[in-house]
């Protein structure tokens, strides 16, 4: 497998970062609620909402690339990376707030 630095590779890395931080945040919340003895499955609904509100739009943007003319494709790519970075920052802030 050849890992490169092309635009498609960076888009894949962005999705990996979002999914990885989402899983890490979920595991931390799961372990904390389990050790407190107040294990409740309702916090899982928040992560399902995050998948619907964060991951599905990113996947939708990647599926739009074939429909958009080449000259204006950079707008979708820019929006994809801005959205991806915002989601990564959101999860990093959530993870660090759980340790305070």
HELIX and SHEET records of a PDB file:
HELIX    1   1 UNK A    7  UNK A   36  1                                  30    
HELIX    2   2 UNK A   43  UNK A   50  1                                   8    
HELIX    3   3 UNK A   51  UNK A   55  3                                   5    
HELIX    4   4 UNK A   56  UNK A   63  1                                   8    
HELIX    5   5 UNK A   70  UNK A   72  5                                   3    
HELIX    6   6 UNK A   73  UNK A   98  1                                  26    
END                                                                             
